[in-house]
Amino acid sequence: MPLISIRKIISNNKFIKIEGNNGKIMKKKLQDIVKKAIELGATEAKIIDTDAIVFDSRSFLKCRFGCDRWGKYWTCPPNLDISPEKFQEAFSQYTKALIIQTPDPRKGQDIAIKVEKEAMFSHQFMHAFAMILCVWCKECSHPEPCRFPLMARPSMDAYGIDIGKTVEPLGLKVEFDKKGELLPCWYSMVLLD
C-alpha cells in the first residue's frame, strides 16, 4: 500500500495530496504544467485538488437563463452530448486540476488546449481535459457541424461548476463592472488524472 504524503507544490500555501513514492515526480510534472501555462501567456495558473472544485446547480441555471449562448453553440447546453450525470461520473476520476486565468477568452481557450495536450503527451496525464468557454469561432456553426472540433470544449458552468467559488480560495476573483459586465479576467481549467 503506497504511503500518502502532503507536499507543498504551489506558492500560495495550498496543499494537495501526492500519493506514494512518486510524489517528487508528480510534483515536478505539476510544476511543469503550471510553468507551461504561464509561458503561453496565462496571467495566473494554479494547481488545485479536484475536491476543491465547487459545484452549484445555480451555475447551470445562470447558464440557462443568464447567457445568450444557450442552444446556439455546440459547446453549450442543451447541445452537449454528455449529461451532467455522465460528466460527474468522469469528473470523479480526476484528482487534480489546473486553473488558468487569462485577460481574454480566446487566449484562455488556446492556452487550455495547448496545456491539455502538453499534459497528455509530455507528462502522461492521458485523460487531461480542458474546460473553457468556447470562443474559437466568432459565430458558432451550430446547427451545422463544428468547424474546429479539436478546439471545442465545454465551459465549466455548463456542468454546474461555480467558477467564482472555485477560484476564490486561490486568491483569484470573478469581477464585474458597475454595468454588470465581466471584467477582463477569464478562467479555464484542465482536469488532470
C-alpha positions as a Markdown table, in Angstrom:
| # | Residue | x | y | z |
|---|---|---|---|---|
| 1 | Met | 0.0 | 0.0 | 0.0 |
| 2 | Pro | 1.6 | 3.4 | -1.0 |
| 3 | Leu | 2.3 | 6.0 | 1.6 |
| 4 | Ile | 0.3 | 9.2 | 1.4 |
| 5 | Ser | 2.2 | 12.4 | 1.9 |
| 6 | Ile | 1.3 | 16.0 | 1.7 |
| 7 | Arg | 3.6 | 18.2 | -0.4 |
| 8 | Lys | 3.6 | 21.9 | -0.9 |
| 9 | Ile | 3.5 | 22.5 | -4.7 |
| 10 | Ile | 2.3 | 26.0 | -5.3 |
| 11 | Ser | 3.4 | 29.2 | -3.8 |
| 12 | Asn | 0.1 | 30.3 | -2.2 |
| 13 | Asn | 0.3 | 27.8 | 0.6 |
| 14 | Lys | -2.3 | 25.5 | -0.9 |
| 15 | Phe | -1.5 | 21.8 | -0.4 |
| 16 | Ile | -2.7 | 18.9 | -2.4 |
| 17 | Lys | -2.2 | 15.1 | -1.8 |
| 18 | Ile | 0.6 | 13.4 | -3.6 |
| 19 | Glu | 0.4 | 9.6 | -3.3 |
| 20 | Gly | 3.2 | 7.0 | -3.0 |
| 21 | Asn | 6.9 | 7.2 | -3.6 |
| 22 | Asn | 6.2 | 9.0 | -6.9 |
| 23 | Gly | 5.4 | 12.2 | -5.1 |
| 24 | Lys | 8.5 | 14.1 | -6.3 |
| 25 | Ile | 7.8 | 13.0 | -9.9 |
| 26 | Met | 4.2 | 14.2 | -9.7 |
| 27 | Lys | 5.2 | 17.4 | -8.1 |
| 28 | Lys | 7.7 | 18.1 | -10.9 |
| 29 | Lys | 5.0 | 17.3 | -13.6 |
| 30 | Leu | 2.5 | 19.6 | -12.0 |
| 31 | Gln | 5.1 | 22.4 | -11.7 |
| 32 | Asp | 6.0 | 21.9 | -15.3 |
| 33 | Ile | 2.3 | 22.2 | -16.4 |
| 34 | Val | 1.9 | 25.4 | -14.4 |
| 35 | Lys | 5.1 | 26.8 | -15.9 |
| 36 | Lys | 3.9 | 25.9 | -19.4 |
| 37 | Ala | 0.6 | 27.8 | -18.9 |
| 38 | Ile | 2.5 | 30.9 | -17.7 |
| 39 | Glu | 4.9 | 30.7 | -20.7 |
| 40 | Leu | 1.9 | 30.5 | -23.0 |
| 41 | Gly | 0.5 | 33.8 | -21.6 |
| 42 | Ala | -1.6 | 32.9 | -18.6 |
| 43 | Thr | -1.7 | 35.7 | -16.0 |
| 44 | Glu | -2.2 | 33.0 | -13.3 |
| 45 | Ala | -2.0 | 29.3 | -13.2 |
| 46 | Lys | -2.6 | 27.2 | -10.1 |
| 47 | Ile | -3.0 | 23.5 | -9.3 |
| 48 | Ile | -5.8 | 22.5 | -7.0 |
| 49 | Asp | -7.2 | 19.3 | -5.7 |
| 50 | Thr | -10.5 | 18.4 | -7.6 |
| 51 | Asp | -12.2 | 18.1 | -4.2 |
| 52 | Ala | -11.8 | 21.9 | -4.0 |
| 53 | Ile | -13.9 | 22.5 | -7.2 |
| 54 | Val | -17.3 | 23.8 | -6.2 |
| 55 | Phe | -20.4 | 22.6 | -7.9 |
| 56 | Asp | -23.6 | 24.5 | -7.6 |
| 57 | Ser | -26.7 | 23.8 | -9.6 |
| 58 | Arg | -27.4 | 27.6 | -9.6 |
| 59 | Ser | -24.5 | 27.9 | -12.0 |
| 60 | Phe | -26.4 | 25.8 | -14.5 |
| 61 | Leu | -29.5 | 28.0 | -14.0 |
| 62 | Lys | -27.4 | 31.1 | -14.8 |
| 63 | Cys | -26.1 | 29.4 | -17.8 |
| 64 | Arg | -29.6 | 28.6 | -19.0 |
| 65 | Phe | -31.3 | 31.9 | -18.1 |
| 66 | Gly | -28.4 | 34.4 | -17.9 |
| 67 | Cys | -26.5 | 33.6 | -21.1 |
| 68 | Asp | -27.4 | 34.2 | -24.7 |
| 69 | Arg | -25.3 | 31.2 | -25.9 |
| 70 | Trp | -27.9 | 28.6 | -24.7 |
| 71 | Gly | -28.8 | 26.3 | -27.6 |
| 72 | Lys | -26.8 | 28.3 | -30.1 |
| 73 | Tyr | -23.3 | 26.8 | -29.6 |
| 74 | Trp | -22.2 | 23.2 | -29.8 |
| 75 | Thr | -20.3 | 23.5 | -26.5 |
| 76 | Cys | -23.3 | 24.9 | -24.6 |
| 77 | Pro | -26.4 | 23.2 | -23.2 |
| 78 | Pro | -28.6 | 21.7 | -24.3 |
| 79 | Asn | -26.3 | 20.7 | -27.2 |
| 80 | Leu | -23.8 | 18.9 | -25.0 |
| 81 | Asp | -23.9 | 15.1 | -25.7 |
| 82 | Ile | -22.6 | 14.3 | -22.2 |
| 83 | Ser | -25.3 | 14.6 | -19.5 |
| 84 | Pro | -24.4 | 16.3 | -16.2 |
| 85 | Glu | -24.6 | 12.8 | -14.5 |
| 86 | Lys | -22.1 | 11.3 | -17.0 |
| 87 | Phe | -19.8 | 14.3 | -16.6 |
| 88 | Gln | -19.9 | 13.8 | -12.8 |
| 89 | Glu | -19.0 | 10.2 | -13.2 |
| 90 | Ala | -16.0 | 11.1 | -15.3 |
| 91 | Phe | -15.1 | 14.1 | -13.1 |
| 92 | Ser | -14.9 | 11.8 | -10.0 |
| 93 | Gln | -11.9 | 10.0 | -11.6 |
| 94 | Tyr | -9.8 | 13.2 | -11.7 |
| 95 | Thr | -7.6 | 14.2 | -8.8 |
| 96 | Lys | -6.0 | 17.5 | -9.8 |
| 97 | Ala | -6.9 | 20.5 | -11.9 |
| 98 | Leu | -5.0 | 23.4 | -13.3 |
| 99 | Ile | -6.9 | 26.7 | -13.0 |
| 100 | Ile | -5.8 | 29.2 | -15.7 |
| 101 | Gln | -6.5 | 32.9 | -15.7 |
| 102 | Thr | -6.2 | 35.0 | -18.9 |
| 103 | Pro | -7.2 | 38.5 | -19.9 |
| 104 | Asp | -9.5 | 37.3 | -22.7 |
| 105 | Pro | -11.4 | 34.1 | -23.6 |
| 106 | Arg | -9.7 | 33.3 | -26.9 |
| 107 | Lys | -6.2 | 33.4 | -25.3 |
| 108 | Gly | -7.6 | 31.2 | -22.5 |
| 109 | Gln | -9.0 | 28.6 | -24.9 |
| 110 | Asp | -5.7 | 28.5 | -26.8 |
| 111 | Ile | -3.7 | 28.1 | -23.6 |
| 112 | Ala | -6.1 | 25.5 | -22.1 |
| 113 | Ile | -6.0 | 23.3 | -25.2 |
| 114 | Lys | -2.2 | 23.5 | -25.5 |
| 115 | Val | -1.8 | 22.7 | -21.8 |
| 116 | Glu | -4.2 | 19.8 | -22.2 |
| 117 | Lys | -2.0 | 18.4 | -25.0 |
| 118 | Glu | 1.2 | 19.0 | -23.1 |
| 119 | Ala | -0.2 | 17.2 | -20.0 |
| 120 | Met | -1.2 | 14.2 | -22.2 |
| 121 | Phe | 1.9 | 13.9 | -24.4 |
| 122 | Ser | 4.7 | 15.1 | -22.2 |
| 123 | His | 3.5 | 14.2 | -18.7 |
| 124 | Gln | 1.4 | 11.1 | -19.2 |
| 125 | Phe | -1.9 | 12.6 | -17.9 |
| 126 | Met | -3.6 | 10.6 | -20.7 |
| 127 | His | -7.1 | 11.8 | -19.8 |
| 128 | Ala | -6.3 | 15.5 | -19.4 |
| 129 | Phe | -9.4 | 17.5 | -20.3 |
| 130 | Ala | -9.7 | 21.3 | -20.8 |
| 131 | Met | -12.9 | 23.2 | -19.9 |
| 132 | Ile | -13.3 | 26.7 | -21.3 |
| 133 | Leu | -16.0 | 28.9 | -22.8 |
| 134 | Cys | -15.6 | 28.1 | -26.5 |
| 135 | Val | -15.0 | 31.2 | -28.5 |
| 136 | Trp | -12.8 | 29.8 | -31.3 |
| 137 | Cys | -15.2 | 31.0 | -33.9 |
| 138 | Lys | -16.8 | 34.4 | -34.0 |
| 139 | Glu | -20.1 | 32.7 | -34.7 |
| 140 | Cys | -20.7 | 29.1 | -34.0 |
| 141 | Ser | -21.6 | 26.9 | -36.9 |
| 142 | His | -24.4 | 25.3 | -34.9 |
| 143 | Pro | -26.6 | 23.5 | -36.2 |
| 144 | Glu | -24.1 | 22.7 | -38.9 |
| 145 | Pro | -21.1 | 20.5 | -37.8 |
| 146 | Cys | -18.4 | 22.2 | -35.7 |
| 147 | Arg | -15.7 | 23.6 | -37.9 |
| 148 | Phe | -13.0 | 23.1 | -35.2 |
| 149 | Pro | -13.9 | 20.0 | -33.1 |
| 150 | Leu | -10.4 | 19.6 | -31.9 |
| 151 | Met | -10.6 | 23.0 | -30.3 |
| 152 | Ala | -14.1 | 22.8 | -28.9 |
| 153 | Arg | -14.5 | 22.2 | -25.2 |
| 154 | Pro | -17.5 | 22.8 | -22.8 |
| 155 | Ser | -17.5 | 25.6 | -20.3 |
| 156 | Met | -17.2 | 24.9 | -16.6 |
| 157 | Asp | -20.6 | 26.5 | -15.7 |
| 158 | Ala | -22.3 | 24.4 | -18.4 |
| 159 | Tyr | -21.7 | 21.4 | -16.0 |
| 160 | Gly | -22.6 | 23.4 | -12.8 |
| 161 | Ile | -19.1 | 24.5 | -11.7 |
| 162 | Asp | -19.2 | 27.7 | -9.7 |
| 163 | Ile | -16.2 | 29.4 | -11.1 |
| 164 | Gly | -16.1 | 32.3 | -8.6 |
| 165 | Lys | -16.3 | 30.0 | -5.5 |
| 166 | Thr | -13.7 | 27.6 | -7.1 |
| 167 | Val | -11.1 | 30.3 | -7.8 |
| 168 | Glu | -11.7 | 32.4 | -4.6 |
| 169 | Pro | -9.6 | 30.2 | -2.3 |
| 170 | Leu | -6.7 | 30.6 | -4.7 |
| 171 | Gly | -6.7 | 34.3 | -4.3 |
| 172 | Leu | -8.5 | 34.9 | -7.6 |
| 173 | Lys | -11.8 | 36.6 | -8.4 |
| 174 | Val | -14.6 | 36.8 | -10.9 |
| 175 | Glu | -15.4 | 40.5 | -11.0 |
| 176 | Phe | -18.0 | 42.7 | -12.8 |
| 177 | Asp | -18.1 | 46.4 | -13.6 |
| 178 | Lys | -20.9 | 48.7 | -12.5 |
| 179 | Lys | -22.9 | 47.8 | -15.6 |
| 180 | Gly | -22.7 | 44.1 | -14.8 |
| 181 | Glu | -20.2 | 43.3 | -17.5 |
| 182 | Leu | -17.5 | 40.8 | -16.7 |
| 183 | Leu | -14.1 | 42.4 | -16.2 |
| 184 | Pro | -11.4 | 41.1 | -18.5 |
| 185 | Cys | -10.4 | 38.1 | -16.5 |
| 186 | Trp | -11.3 | 34.7 | -17.9 |
| 187 | Tyr | -10.9 | 31.3 | -16.3 |
| 188 | Ser | -10.3 | 27.9 | -17.9 |
| 189 | Met | -9.5 | 24.6 | -16.3 |
| 190 | Val | -7.6 | 21.5 | -17.3 |
| 191 | Leu | -8.6 | 18.3 | -15.4 |
| 192 | Leu | -5.7 | 16.0 | -14.7 |
| 193 | Asp | -5.8 | 12.3 | -13.7 |
